[in-house]
Amino acid sequence: MMAVANTVNLWPRNITFYSPTAAPHTPGKPFCFRSRRQNCNTNSVDVYPSKTSDRVLLDIQNSGIIACLRAQSAEVAIEAARAAFRGGISVLEVTMSTPGVFEVLQCLVQEYPALSIGVGTVLDREKAKVALRLGAKFLMSPAMVKGVLDDVTEYQALYIPGATTPTEILSASNAGARIVKVYPVSALGGVEYMAAVKKPFPHIPMVASQGITMDSVRQYISSGAMSVVLSDAIFDKWAMCQRDFVLVNQLATIAAFTAKEAIRKNRESHSQTQP
């Protein structure tokens, strides 16, 4: 397999993308490969936790992005995920609305065992258990789903429940959630709302989710979000419809770079304010 280098003038700067040229998938034949350990990103810290939930939490903190993937078919989902991983994405959720979501999960977990791959929009405990048995390292929900916290503990996975109000955020944390998704953040006021709910709860890690664009990633992280959920900003609807995985790869590369720069600048800003 050869790699083709394409340099395009996309925000925030010129970035060279390497897009593999491979033969198209033949219908009826398997499109899931064995472990691709060489494609897995290494973490930026020296000591990597042994517990799965700790590793996922660290990946979320260091990457600043949870890529949210929904697709029209299992095959498209797998190819889009591969393109995103090549672009530097290390934390990815596949939504329950994706056809064959468990097939997709099983395939990606097998191919990329070192990455943090989970399932999103989990609304009931039974499907949560299926996802965990198939290797999901984390689960996400738009609200707190009763019993899921107990299930993820058994599998040493991470649960990220959604919360809207300060009461819901605190309740989720007190129930045992190690990180909470603020959802739907854009509808609630965006960056300003994120900053407002973070002030009384500086000890609760939060993920900003819903309607976040590439150019607002830095604002959310500087306002207190540990990470942001990016969906269409990476898995562009037109690109997914046209199966343009080169574009998905390019958007993923930009997203990964943007988030890491935002984290770096945020840490520099905090270190300068320290006495």
N, C-alpha and C positions, 0 to 999 in steps of 0.2 A: 504494500500500500504506500503510495507516494503522498507527499504533502504539498499543497499549493499555497504559496504565500501571496496574500492580497493586502496591500496597504491602502486603506480608505480614509478619507478625511471626515471622520465622525467625531462628535463631541465626546470627551473633552480635549482630545488631541489625536494626532496620527498614531494609530496602533496597527501593528502587523498581525494579521490573523493567519493561522495555519489550518486549512480546511482539507481533511483527507478526501481523496477521490476514491470512491469505492463503487463497486458494481451495485446497481439497485437490488433491493430485496426481491427475491422470487416468491410469489404467493405460494403458500403451502409448505414452504421450507422454514426451518427454525431461524429466528433472527435474534436469538439470545446466545451470547458467547460466554466462555468461561472467564474467570477472574481477570480483570485488567488492572492489576496492581500498579503497573507502570504509569497509569493515567491518574492515580490518586494523589491528591495534593498532600504534602507533608505539612504538619501543623507548625506554627511559628514558635511554639514554646518548646523548651528542652525536655520537660517532664510531662508525658502524656498520660492522663488518668487511665486506670484499668477498667473502671466501671463505665458501662455504655452511656448512661444518662449524664455522667460527668463529661465524657468526651463530646457528646452532642452539644451540651451547654457551652463548652469551650469553643467548639467549632462555630457556634452561633455568635459568640462574643468576638472571635477573631475575624470572622468573615463579614459580619454586619448585614448579611443577606440570607433570607430563606426564599429560595426560588419556588414559586407555586405553579405547578404544571397541571393543566387540564387539557385534554386532547380529544379528538373525535374518534380515535381508535387506539388500541394498544400498541400497534406498530408505530404510529406517528409519535405516541408518547415516548416510546423507548428511543427512537432516533433523536427526538428533540432533547431528551435528557442527556444523551451522549454528547450532543453538540454543546449543551450548557456546561457539562463537566469539562469538556476540552477548553472551554472559555474561562475556567477557573472557579466555577460554582462548586462549593463543597457541601452545602446543605440544601436538600431539595425535598419538597412534599408533593406527592401525587394525590390529587383530589379524588374523593370517592365517586364523583360524577364521571370520571374517565372510564369508558368501557374496558373491561378486563383489568381493572385496577390492581387486583391481586396478582395477576399474571405479570403485569408491568413491575410491580414491587419485587416479586421473586426474581425476575430477570435482572433487574438493576442491582439488587443486593448481592446477587451471585457475581455479577461483573465488576462491581465496585465495592468490595467489602470494607474498605477503609473510609469511605465517605459516609456522611450522615444522611440517610435516606429514610423518609417516613411517609405517613399517609395523612391527608388533611380532610377537613369537613367530616370528621367522624362524629356521628350522631347517636350511635347506640353501642352498647357494651359488647354485643356479640360480634359485630364487625371489627370492633377494636381488638378483640381476642384473636380473630383470624389474622389480622394484620401483624400482630405481635408474634404469632406462631410462625409467620412467613419471613420474619426478620426485620420488621420495621423498627428503627431505632428511636423514633419519636412519633407521637400522634398529636394532631391539632384539631381543635373544635371551635366553632363560632361562639360556644357557650360552655359552661361546665357540665359535663356529662357524668352523672352519678355512677360511681363504681370504677370508672376508668383509672383513677389514681391508684387504686388497689391493684389493678391488672398490670399497669406499667411497672409497678414496684416488683412484682413477681418476675418480670422479664428484664429488670434493670434498665428499662427504657425511660424516655422522658415524655411527660404529658404537658402540652401547652394549651390550656383552656382559654376561650375567649371571654372577655369582660368588657362592659361598656361604661359602667359608673364606678366611682370610687368605692362604693359599698361592695360591688361585685369583685373588683380588683382585690380588695382586702380579704374578702371571704374566700376567694380562690387561693390566695397565699396562705391564709390560716388553715385551709383544708389540706395543705401540703404541696400545692403547685410551686415549683421552683422558679418558674417564669410564666408570665401572663401575657396573652395577646390582647392588645387594646383594639377592639373591633366594634363597629366600622369607623376607623379613625377619621377618614376624610369627611364623612357625613356628620361627625361630631364637632368638627372645627379644625381638623388637620393638625399642623405643627403646634399651634397655640393650645389646643386641647391636650396634646401629648405632654407639653411642658407643664401644663396646669395640674394634670393628675400625677405627674412624676414628683412634684414638689413635696406633697405630704407623705409619699412612699419612696424615698430614695433607696431604701433597702430592698425593694421588690424589682427584679429584672423584668423589663417589659419589651414586647415586640409590637411595633406599629404595623397595622394591617388594614388594607382596603384602599384602592384608588391612589396608590403612591407612584409617582413618576420618577424617572431617573434623576431629574434635576432637583428633586426635593429630598433625596436620600441624606445628603449632608445636614440639612436642616433638622430632620427627624433625629438623627444621631446626636447632634449637638443639643437637642432639646431634652435628651435623656433616654431615648430608645436604645436598647442594646443592639437591636437589629430591626430591619424592615422586611416585610414580605413584598416581593416583586412578582407580579404575574404577567400582565400584558407587556410590561416594560422589557421583559426578556423573551417571553413566548408570544411574540406579536401575532395578533389574530390573522393578519394577511399571510404572514410567513408560515403559520401553522396550516392554514388552508391550502397554501401552495406547496407545502412541504419544502420550504426554503430553509434548510437547516444551516446553511452558511450564514444567513442573516441572524438566525437564533444564536449561533456561535459568536458572531460579532457583538450582538447585544449583551450576551452573557459576559464577554470579555470586558466590555465597557462597564457593566454593572459591578463586576468583581473589583475592577480597578477603582471605580468611584467610591465604593463602600470602604475599601481599605484606606484610601486617601482620607475619607471623612473620619475614620477611626483614628488614623495617625494625627490629623490636625486637632481632633477633639482631645486626645491624650496630651498633645503638646500644650494646648490651651489650659488644661487642668493643671499640668505641671508648673506652668508659669504663674498660676494663681496661688500655688501652695507657698506657705511661708518658708 
